[in-house]
């Protein structure tokens, strides 16, 4: 028995998979940012206003807050209790990303 490949659709399939994966990662990054902004404590509202989600490469996004004191609020200090907002948002987003990648077919 002989098989002859007349069309190679693998490159198109890979491009579609990459595009869907990149879209899923971008959506989760935006959702993590929105969730973290909602979880961030409000004093003046400045911390919430400094939230960002920036793309570094096709599948890499950086989500964080640019307020100089954001880390101290997240982790606490010797004089202030921790008020986590970004880590819990990431934990929720991580599950969301895994579900999206399973739907796409990246993971079995």
TANOR-V629833 format. One record per helix or strand of 2 or more residues. SS is the DSSP state (A for helix, B for strand). FROM is the first residue (numbers start at 1). TO is the last residue. If there is no record, write none. Layout:
ss=SS from=FROM to=TO
ss=SS from=FROM to=TO
This chain:
ss=A from=10 to=39
ss=A from=46 to=49
ss=B from=51 to=57
ss=B from=60 to=65
ss=A from=70 to=75
ss=A from=86 to=104
